[in-house]
């Protein structure tokens, strides 16, 4: 890709159309060809480009809110296969859980004016651990739940703690129903001398842990070692949640828990307290009092300023809110300066609006060293308390009426959406409250419709018409009922949507006859696949989960209904397969379809509409139940655990061990291959094996574990067992063999190992200078403190190939393998090579000084590969 801007995810590169002028000529040409094939125009139809590593596939992605939305939603996409000249289209317009985009600053040119703003949001998200679980961030529903679990909400391009902000914005981000114009009258009059803010009203009830508690869990402070005191605990949600997790926690609040004792603790939390105190001296006193109670750590958190969300009237150094409370909104720099000046201590910002102040300076140093290690302790959500509804000022009459009659109004609107039309008065259940409040059902309908999105009712109408068409088409198999014998509600539907029964019957018959039209079926299946409803095998079939059938266009629903008339209810199946050209329908049932990433087929029913016949196949003793590969193709992003399923499939394909095209490998072959490569399926995840293999089990294509463990002069002389104790050590040895040693043996022939795995016991017996903490020979073994002997992890061996120039072997390894570190001692001496998680590709030449001592020298890959055969790196690189 050269100097192309963008971000790389796996084998794909993403960038915004504004980076178009920076593209190299080859990529620019491919992009123009992709636009031509898809029939779209840059910026008008799409604004993001995704290019596969080999350049054969280009995806044109449309994120309408790229610049305005903090995490933009994907609306539609075109995937262009340049080699075959084909185009696939997908729409997410109606999805309740669409894919979203992260780190969007990376997609823009370096000089873009908003890049810094977007980068700041990414940094804030990283600081609270939002990207630590990749399977939960790709889709909107899981992402918003994760943000909330971390104790935050998103406003504009800023993360705000779910603290005690009561400015009329609900926690869901929607305006409070009491945030109308009326409340402004209450703040036109500034408080009189002696006025005190009603601070108790700022203590919000939460469904999860607050932002400061999330940080403490993230950095390992809630593992049971420390006591915690919540100074200003509000309603006590955090304290209750911590004690439910068997942690030592207590709290005090001047309004909600005034009788609780104030006492010192290892950790003191001052969460969203100083920002609700209108008096500066009292604010300072609260901070210093909390600091005096902390024996190890003080946590201070405040609400952050949001320039795009002005609320209330200016008062002193903050604002008066619509509820008559006080809020001071800080910038991160302001709260840091305030804490530093008050306590004469250097606070450490750990998340937006959250700072740590350490009294224990040794603990502070350990924290600074360890803070970027992933050490999270997930906590169950605390039991929510009964929510209180304090009286608010209601001056807007319409808002008052809506609040008073909310329940019957919402029930009425839901009935409108269910019917796709306004209900007749006698269809409304319990109309008395609405008539009492509005005078008539018609007035109530107009009142609620004015407060709802009319597009919702239009979509409901379209869906209801489709449902009626399908119903009327499928009852053609029965003796037709007269209009007079139809249910009263159905009569009203027909009149509202079709005008009369004859027109409705004609439309239904036309739809029924269309199931014999292959082109019409193919077009309907294509439309379904473009909306994410199943997997389309072009020209042959559409296969989808049974839960999605009722979201299909009317024609394929009638097709499936006709098959059900022959067989029975299709809903007992997991997958439904429409055979487009042959007039058949297959129903497939799997063992635990929802719970398994590779469910096994146990029953298949093929319904042949043209022959009016059924074939039944059962899998078990005679026929091995096959795995269903690519399950994500047949479900939808709203299906439970959809992101986890995608991650599993990507991991399985990324192993490069299987041909997953077609029906994929038989189950026994897949499981055996995974086991040999030390992988296992655990729930919806692909994980490394936790078992200890036999020493004579294969370790790669040519060696066994014994070869890599029982090698070297000291091991042979002492006879030490030298066996790894950690399962991950065996896995690291296998990865070393597969990625480095097998390719070398394939090319040069068998190697002779001179030094392999080294246990701590063996290391103590080796004469001379070795460094187990750096050389990776200890693999994943741990010391007496339970820490890795070598923090680089991975595994390493030393080997030589008889009759080969080892400098040439080293050059070949550098060119063809993903090594971590390589030490080269000369043309006729063994080389040291490792494979590890970092794949640093560091080359060290072990030259000889005049004293005869080996001196390491790091050599860049390019210079090492440029060496002439037989030359000395010391001489060449001087």
N, C-alpha and C positions, 0 to 999 in steps of 0.2 A: 504493500500500500504506500510505501515511500513516506513522504511527509504528510500524507492525508490526515486531517484532524479527525477526532472522533474517539469513541471508546470501543475496546475490544472485549467481547464476551464469548468465551470459548473460541470457536473458529470463525466468528463473525465480527465485522466491523460496522459500527453505527455512526452516522453523522447527519447534521442538519443541512437542509438545502442551501443555507447561507454560506456553507463551506464549499459550495460548488466551484467558485473561482480558484480554489486551492487544489483541485483534483488534478492528478496526472492525466496525460492525454488518453492513455488506455482505459482508465476507469471512466473518464468523461464520455468516451465513445460507447462503452457498455451501458452507461446510464441513459444515454439518448436512445439506444436500441430498446432498452427496457420500457422507456416511456412510449415509444412507438408501438410496441407489442401490446402494452396495457391500454393504450388509447387515453392516456392521462397527461396533464400538464403540471409542471413543477409549480409548487406553491398553491396553485388553484385547487388541485386534487390531493396532493400529498406534500408533506414537509420534512419527512425523515427518510433516510436511505439505509438499508442494511445489505451488506455485501458479504457473501460467503468467502472464505479464505482463498478458494481456488478461482473465484470470480465467475463461476458458472451460473450462480443464482443471485438475483437482485430482488429485494423486497422494497416496495414503495409504500410507506406507512403514513397514515393521516392522523395527526394529533391536533385537533382544532384548537385546543387550549394550551398549546406548547408554551407560550410566553406568559400566559396569565395564571394557569393552574400550577401549583407547586409540584404536583406529581401528575403530569398530564395523562388523560385517558385516551386509549387507542380507539378510534372510530371505525376505521376500515383499512384494509391492506390489499396490495396486489403482489403476488409472489411470481416472479418471472424466471422461467427456465430458459436461459439464453441459448443453451446447446440445442434444445428441442423446439424452441420457439413457442412454448406454451405458457399460459397465464392462469393462475389460481386467484380467486377473489374471496375475501372474507369480511363480513360486516359484524361489528360489535355494537351497533346503534341501539339495539333493544336489550342488550345484556344487563343483568342486574349486578354483574361482577366482572367488569371489563378489565383487560390488562392495563397496567399503568407503567409509567416511565420514571426512572430514577437517575440521579447524577446528570441532569440534562446539560449542565455547564460544559461537560466534556464533549458534547456534540457540536459545540459552537466554535467559531474561530477564536483564537486567543485574545483578539482585541475587541470582542463583542462588548458593548457597554453594560450589559446585564449579567455578564458571566460571573463577576464577583458576588453579586446578590445570590445567584443560584448556588455558587460554591459555598457560601455561608450557610445556606440551608442544609446542604449535604454534610458539612462539617458538624452542624448541630445534631443532625440525625445520627451520624456516626458516634458522637459523644455519648448518646444515651443508648447505644447498642441496637438501633433499629435495623442495621444490616447484618446482625450476627446470625440470623436465621434466614438464609436465602430462599428457602421454600415458602416463606410467609410474606414475601414482599412484592411478588409479581402481579398480584391481583388486588383490586380495590377493596373488596370486603375484608380479606385477611389483613391487608395493610392498615386500614383504619382501626381494626380491632387491636392490632399490635401497637399502634401509636397510643391508643387509649390505655392499653395494659401498662405501657411505660410511664403513664401519668401525664400525658400531654395531649394537646389538640393542635390542629394546624389552622392558622389564620394567615391568609396571604402566603408569603414565603417565610413565615416565622413559626417556630414551635413555641407554644405557650404552655406552661405547667397548668394542670388541672388543680389550681389552688383555690383561693377564695375570691376569684373574680366574679362579681355579681353585677356586671354592667348591663344586664339585659340580654346577654348572649347565652343561650343555653349550652350545655356541654356538647350537644350535637352540632353546634355551630349555627343553629337557626335562631332568628330573633325571638325574644320572649314575647308572648302575646300581650304582656303588660308594658311593652317598650314603645308605646305610641306617643303621640304628641302631648297627651294629658300630663304625663309625669314631669314634663319640663316646667310646668307652672310651680311645682314644688321646690325647684332649685333656683327659681328667679330670686327668692329671698335668701340671702346669705344667713348662715347661723348667727345667732346672737351671742354675745360674750357668755362664756360658761357652757356653751353647747358642747356635748360629747357625741361622737359618732356611735351609732348602734352597731358596735363591732360584732356582737354575737350573730348578727344577720349574715356576716361574711363567711361563716363556717359552713361550707357546703358538704353535703353527704355525698360520698363517692361509692362507686361499685368496684373499685380496684385500689391498689396502693398508690400513694402520691408519688410525685416525681422524685423528691429526696429519698424516699424509701426505695424506689427503684434503683437509684444510684448505689445505695448502700448494699443492696443485694448484688448488683452487678460487680462491685469491687470486693465482695467476699466478707463484708462486715456483719452479715446476718446469718452466719453459720453457727451461731450458738455460743461463741466465745465471749461476747460482750453484752453488757446490759445497756438498755436504751431508755432514755427519758424524753418524752415529747412535751416540750415547754410551749403551751398554747396549742393543745391537742385538738381544739374544736370539738366535734362530735365524737371523736375517738375512733374513727375508722381504722387508722393505721395501727393504733395500740391494740385494738381488738383483733385485727388480722395477724399481728405478730404473736400475740399470746395464743391464738388458735394454732400457730405453728410451733408452739412450745418454746418460744423465745422469751427472755426476760425483758419485759417492757412495761412501762407505766407512763402516765401523763397527767398533766394539770392544765386546766383552762379556767380563766376568771369567770366565765359565764356557764359553760357546760359541765365543768368538773371542778368547781371551786373548793370542794371538801377534800380532794385528793392531796396527799402530802407532796411537797416540793422537795426533791432529793437529788443528790449527785448521781451520775452514771458514767459509764465508760464513754457512751455516745449521747450527746444531747441534740435533739432536733428542734430548731427554731423555724418551723415551716409556715411560710406565708403569714407571718405575724407582724414584722416591722412595717410592711406596706399598708396595713389597715390602721395604723396609729397616726393620728393627725398631728400630735404634739411631738416636736423633734426631741425634746429632752426625755419624754417618756419612751420614745422609740429607742433612744440611746440606752436608757436604763434597762429595757427589756433585753437588748443585745448583750450588755455587760453582765446582767444577772444570769442569762443562759450560759455565757462563757464561764462564769464562776462555778457552774455545776458540772461542766465537762471535764472529766479526768483524762480523757484521751483525745476526743474529737468533737468539735461543734459543727453542725450542718446548718447553714443558713440558706433559705430559699425565699424568693420574692416573685411577684408578677412582673413581667417584662413589658416595656413600652412597645406599643404598636401604632406607628404613625398613620396607618391606613384605617384605624378604627377609633376615631375620637369619640369619647363618651362622657357625658356629664358636664359639669360646670367647674371651672378652675377655682380651687380653694387652697390657700397656703401653697405648699409645694406639690399638691396632688389635685384630685378632683372629687367633687361630690357626685355620687352615683344616683341613679333613678330611685333607689331605695332609701336614700338619705344616709348612706354610709360613705366612708372615706376610703380612697385608694390612691396610693402613690405608685406609679409605674416607673421602674428603674430601667436604665440600660445596664448591660453586663458590666461596663466600666464604672458606672456610678455606684452600684452596690459593692463592687470590689473596693473602690476607694473609701466608701463609708465604713466598711468592716475594718479595713486596714487602719484607718485613722482612729477608730473607736477602740480597737483592741491592741494596736501596735503589733500586729501579727500579719504575716503575708498570707492571705487567703488563696486557695487553689480552686479556680473554676473547674467544675467537673461536668456540667450540663447547663443548658440555657436556664439562667435564673437560680442555679444551685452552686454553692461554694462550700468547700471544706476548710476548716481552721483547726490545725492540729496543736494540741497542748503537748503531746508526746512527740518530740522531734525525731526520735528513732523510728517511730511508727510512720511519721511523715516521709522520711527517706525511703522506707520500705515501700510505702505507697507509690512514691514517684517512680521507683524502679519497676514495680509490678503493675502499674495502672493499665498498661496496654495489653496485659495478658487476659485471655478470655476466661474469667472465673465468675460465673453467674450461678446464683442459687435461686431457681424458680420457686415462687411461693404461690400456694393456692389463694384464690381471691377471698378477702374477708367476707363474712356474712353481712349483707347490707342491712342497715337499720331501717326501721319504719321511717319513711320520708315525711317531713313536716311541710305544711303549706302555710307559711305566714301570710297574714293579711297584707294585701298590696293596695295601693291607690288605683282605683279604676274610674277614670274620667271619660274614657272613650266609650260611648254608649254601645256602638257596634261590637267593640271588643268585649264589653261587659255581657252582651247578649250571647255572643259566641261562647264565652267562658261558661255562662250559666247553662246553656243548652248544648254544650259540646258533645255529650254522649249521644243524645238522639239525633243531632245533626250528622255526626260521623257515621252513625248507623244508617241514616238515610242516604248519605253519599255512597257508602259501600254497597247499598242496594242498587243505586243507579249504575255503579260499575259492574255489578253482577248481572244486571239485566241489559246493560248497554243502552239504556233509555231511561227517561223519567218514569217512575212507577205511577200507576193510577192510584188515587187516594185510598181505595179499598185494598190495595196491595201493601200499604204501609203498616207495619206491625207497631202497635201501641202508638197511634198518632196523637194521643191526647196532649202530651207535653209540647209537641210542635204547634198544634193548633192554639194552645194556651199562650205560647210565646210569640207566635207570628201571625195568628189569625186564620191561616189556612195552610194546607200542605204545599200549595203552589208557591206561596210567599216564602215558605221555608226552603223550598227547592231553589228559588231564585237567590235567596240569601247565601246558601252554601255554595252554589255554583259560582257565584261572584268571587268566592275565596279559594277556588280550586283551579287547577290548570285544565282548560277546556280540551287540551290534547289528550288528557287521560280518558275522558268520556268518549272522544272520537275513536281512540284505540279500542276501548271496550266495545263500542258499537261494531267496529269491523270484526273483532273476534267473535261477537255474538252472532253476527250474520253468518260467518263461516261455520260456527257450531250448528246453526239451524240448517244450513245447506247440507252438512254431513248427515245430520239426523234424518232429514227428509229424504235424502238419497238412499240411506240404508233401510228405511222402513218401506221402500218400494218392494222389498222381498216379501213383505207381509201384505195381507189384503188391505187395500188402501182405506183409511178411515175418512169419513166425511168430515167436513169442517166443523159441523155441529158437535161431533163427538170428540173433538180435540179438547185438551185441557184448557181452562179459561186463560191462564197465563200464556200458553202457546198461541192461542188465538190473538191475544194482544200483540205478541211478538210479530206474528205474521203480518198483521195489519200495519204495525209501526215500521217494519223493515222491508216488506215486499208490496204492500198495498192490499193484495187479496191472496186467497189460497191457491188459485189457479196459477198465478205468476210464480208463487213460491214452488209449487209442484213442478212447473216447467223448468225452473232453474235447477232444481234437485235432479231431475231426469237428465238434463244436459251434463251435469257434473258426473253422474253415475256412468253415462255412456263414455265419458272421457277416459275411464280406466283402461280402455282398449287402445288408446292413442299413445303409442310409445314415445313420441316426441313430447307430448304434453306431460307424461309421467317424468321423462328425463328432465324437462325444464323445471318442474316442481321440485324434483330431488336436488337439482343444482341450486335452486333458490334456498332450499333448506340448508344445504351444506355451507353456503355462503354466509348464513346466519349462525353457523356453528352447531347446527343440529345434525350431527353424525358425520360419517366418513363416506365420501363419494368415490367409488371406483368408476372412473369416467366411462360412460356408455354401458356399464354393467349393473351396478348395484349401489344402493344407499344403505348403510348399516349404522344403527344408532341405539342408544339405550331406551328401554321401554318407557321410562319416565318422560322422554322428550316427544313421544308420539303425538300427544295432544297439542304440541306447539307447532306441528307441521302445517303446511298449507292444506286446504281442504281436500285436494285431489289425492295425495298419498294417504290421507286419513281414511278416505273412502275405500281406497285400494286395500288397506289393512283391514278395514271393517268388513269388506267382502270376504276376505280370507277367514276372518273370525267367524263369519256365518257358516263356513264349512267345518271349522275345527273347534271353535269355542273361544273363550276370552284370551287375548294375547298378553294380558297384563301379568300373567304368571311367569313370563319369560324375562330374561335380563336384556337380551339384544334382539332387535327386530331387523331383518334384512329384506329390503325390497329389491327383487330381481327385475331390473327395468325392462329388459327386452323379452324375457321368457314367460312373463305372466305368473311368476311364482313368488311366494313369501316364505322366509325361513324364520323360525322362532328358536332362539338358543338360550339354554339355561345353564348357569355356571355355579360352581361350588363357592359360596361366599364372594360374590362378584364385588360388592362394595368394600369388603375388608381386605382383599388380597391384591397386590400389584400385578400378579400373574394368575388370575382365576383360571380354574380348570373346567373345561366343557364337560357336562354330564348328560346333556340331552339336546337333541336337535330335531325339529319338526319342519318338514318342507311341505308347504301347501301349494298344490298346482291348480291354479284357478281355471285354466283352460280345460284341463282333463277332469276337473272336479274330483281330485284324488289327493291323498295325503301319504307321505313317507315319514316314518318315525325311526330315529337312530338313538340308541342309548350307549353310553361309554362307561366302561368299567373293567371287568375281568378280561373280556375278549378284545376290546379296543381300548388302548390306553388313553385316558382323558388328556387331550392336548392343552397346553397353556394358551391363553389369549395374550398375544403380544400387542403392544401399542394400545393399551386400553383407553388412554386419554383421547384417542381419535373418536371414540364412540360415545363419550360423555360430554359434558359441557362445563364451562368454568364455574357454574353455580353448583356443580355436583360436589358432595362432601369430599374433602381431601384432594381436590383436583390439583393444586400446586404440588403437593407431595407426590402424586402420581407422575406428574411431568418430571419432577426431579429424579425419581427412580428410573424412569425410562432413559433420561439423558445420561445418568450414571451407568446404566447397563450397556447402552450403546457406546459410551465413551471408553469402556474397557477394551473394545476392539477384539473381543474373543469370539463373537458370534456373527453369523449372517442372519439378520433379523428381517430380511425381506421375505415375501411369501408367507408361509406358515411358521417360519422360524424353526429352531432345533427342537427335537423331542424333549420332554421334561427331564428324563433321566440324563440325557446328554448335557443339558444346560446345568443341572444341579451338580453333576460330576465335574464339569469343567470349572464351575465356580469354586467348588471345594478344592480342586487341585491348585487353583490360583489364590486360595485362602480368602475367598469372599463368601458371604452368607446373606440370605434375605431375612431381615428382621422387621416384621410388620410391613410398613411401606418404605423401608429404607434398605439400601444396599450397604452392608458394613463388612469390615475385615473380620476374619474368623478369630474366635477367642479360644481356640483349642491348641493343644501342643501336639504337633505331628510326630510321627516316628522318624528317627534319624535317617532311616533308609528310604523314606518317601522322596519322590522326585522334587528337586529344587530347580526348576527350569527344565529345559529340554535335554540337558546332557549330564547334570550333576545331581547329587543328593544333598540333603542337609548335612549329612555326616562329612561330605567332602569339604564343606565350608566351615565346619566346626572342629573337626579333628585334623588340623593341618598346622604346620609351623614346627620349628625345631623344639621350642620349649614345651609345647603340648605333647609332642612325641617323647621327649626326654622324661617329663614328669608323669605322663599318663593321666593327667587331670581330666575328669569328665568334660569340663568346659561347656556344659549344656546351658543354653539360654533358659531363663526362668520366665521371661515375659513373652506372651503370645505374639506381641507386636515385633519382637526381635526376629522370629521366624518369618513373619510377613516381610520384614525389611530385607532379609537375606533372599527371599524369593523374588522380590522386586528388583534387587540388584542383579540376580541371575538373569531374569527375563529381559531387563532393559539394557544391560551392559555385557554380561558374560556370554549369554547365548549368541548375540550378534557377532561378538568377537570370535567365538568358536566356529560359527557358521562360515566366517570369512577366512580365518587363519588356521583353523584346526584346533585340536585340544590344547588347553592351557595347563600349566603346572602351578598349583596354588602353593605359595610359600608362607602365607600368614592370612588367617581369616578372622572368624569371630573370636573375640577375646573377652572372657568373663572377668569380673573384678578379681577372682581368685587367681586366674592365669596371669593377669597383669602384674600382680605382686611377685610373680616368679620369673618374669622376663628380665634378664640382665640388660644394662644399657639404658639409654634415654628413650622413653616413650611418653606420650601424652594422651591417656585414655579420654580426657575431657574434651579433646579436639579431633582425634583421628577417626572417629566413627566406627572403630572396630568393636566397640561395646554395644553397637546397635541401640536397642531401646531398654537395656538393662538399667536398674536403678541402684542408687547407693543406700547406705544405712538410714538416710533421712527420707527415703522414698522419692528422691529427685533423680532425673536422668543422669547417668554417668557422663554422657556427652549430649549437650543440649542441641547439637546439630541433628540428632536422631539419624535415620537412615541406616546404612550398613556399608562396610568397606572390606576389601581384600587386597592383598598384594599377590601378583602372579607374574610368571615369565613364560614365554613361548620359545621352546628350544629351536635354534636355527633361524630365529627371526630377529630383525633389528627392532628393539623395543621402542626406539624413538619413532619408527614408522608405525608401530602398533598404537602408540600414544596419539599420533597425528590422526590415525583412522578413528579412534575413539572420540576425539574432539569433533571430528567432522560428522560422525554418524550416530552418536548416542547422546541422550540427555543426562550426562554425568553431573555430579555435584562438585567433586574435587578430584584432581588428578595430580599425582606427584611423580615426576620423571627423574630417574637417577642416571640415565645413560643408555647407550645402545644395547649393552649386554647385561643389564641389571633389571631386576623386577620393577614393575611400576605399581603404584598404589592408586586405586580408583574407588570412588564411592558413588552411591546413588542415594539421594535423600529428598525430603520434601521441598527444599529450596531450589535445587537444581541450579546452583550458583555458577557452574561452569568456570571454576577457578583452576588455573594451571600453575603449578609450582615446580620450578626447576631446582633440583637439589645439587647445586654445583659444589666443587671442592675448592676451598681456600688454600692459600700457600701453606697454612699450618696443617693441612690435611683434613681439616674439619669440614663437614657438610654445611653449606650455607643456603638456606631457602631463598628463592627469588620468584616473585609472582610475575607471570608473563601473560600479556593479553592474548586472547585466542588468535587474533589476526596475525600477530607477529610470530606466534608459535607455528602456525600453519605455513608461514612464509619461509621458514627455515629450509635451507638446502639440505638434502640427505647427508647425514654424517657430520653436519656442522655442529659447533658448540654454541648453545644458546648464550653462554657467558660472553663469548667473543662476538657473536653476531649482533647482540643487543646493546653492546657498549656504545 
